[in-house]
């Protein structure tokens, strides 16, 4: 059995958005970005959706802001971990 291709974790969108805001997609390699995404996403609860429009219309603004703050913190912690790890090698 296969799940629908449209089903995805909304936090994936938010993490990628944050990476672009920080310009990491321009300054870091693909391996760093993949590790960063995994580490950040493992820190936040999954929020599965089928259509992006569902989140735009049905998510209260305060919940959206909380999700964005969760991502800011998760990406920061993931970067600290990766940067610390690479400095020790």
C-alpha positions in Angstrom: 0.0 0.0 0.0 1.2 3.5 -0.8 0.1 6.7 0.8 -1.0 9.5 -1.5 1.8 11.5 -3.0 0.1 14.7 -1.8 0.5 13.9 1.9 3.4 15.6 3.5 4.5 17.2 6.8 3.8 20.9 6.8 6.9 21.5 8.9 9.0 20.5 5.9 7.7 23.6 4.1 8.5 25.8 7.1 12.0 24.4 7.5 12.8 24.9 3.9 11.4 28.4 4.1 13.6 29.2 7.1 16.7 27.8 5.3 16.0 30.1 2.4 15.5 33.1 4.7 18.9 32.5 6.3 20.5 32.0 2.8 21.8 28.6 3.8 20.7 27.2 0.4 23.3 29.5 -1.2 26.1 29.0 1.3 25.9 25.3 2.4 26.4 22.1 0.5 23.6 19.5 -0.1 24.9 17.2 2.7 24.8 19.9 5.3 21.3 20.9 4.2 20.0 17.4 4.3 21.4 16.8 7.8 20.1 20.2 8.9 16.6 19.3 7.6 16.6 15.9 9.4 17.8 17.3 12.7 15.4 20.2 12.6 12.4 18.1 11.6 13.1 15.6 14.3 12.7 18.4 16.9 9.2 19.4 15.9 5.9 17.4 15.9 4.7 16.2 12.5 1.8 18.1 11.0 0.6 16.1 8.1 -1.5 17.8 5.4 -2.7 17.0 1.9 -3.0 20.5 0.5 -1.2 23.7 1.4 -4.4 25.6 1.1 -5.7 23.7 4.1 -3.1 25.3 6.3 -3.7 28.8 4.9 -7.4 28.8 5.6 -7.8 26.6 8.6 -4.7 27.3 10.8 -5.2 30.1 13.4 -2.6 32.9 13.2 -1.3 32.3 16.7 -0.7 28.6 15.9 1.1 29.5 12.7 3.3 31.9 14.6 4.1 29.1 17.2 5.0 26.7 14.4 7.3 29.3 12.9 9.0 29.9 16.2 9.4 26.1 16.7 11.1 26.0 13.3 13.4 29.0 14.1 14.5 27.3 17.3 14.9 23.8 15.7 17.0 25.1 12.8 19.1 27.1 15.2 19.8 24.1 17.4 20.5 21.9 14.4 22.9 24.5 13.0 24.7 24.7 16.3 25.0 20.9 16.5 26.3 20.6 12.9 28.7 23.5 13.2 30.0 22.2 16.5 30.4 18.7 15.1 32.3 20.0 12.1 34.6 22.1 14.2 35.7 19.0 16.2 36.6 16.9 13.2 
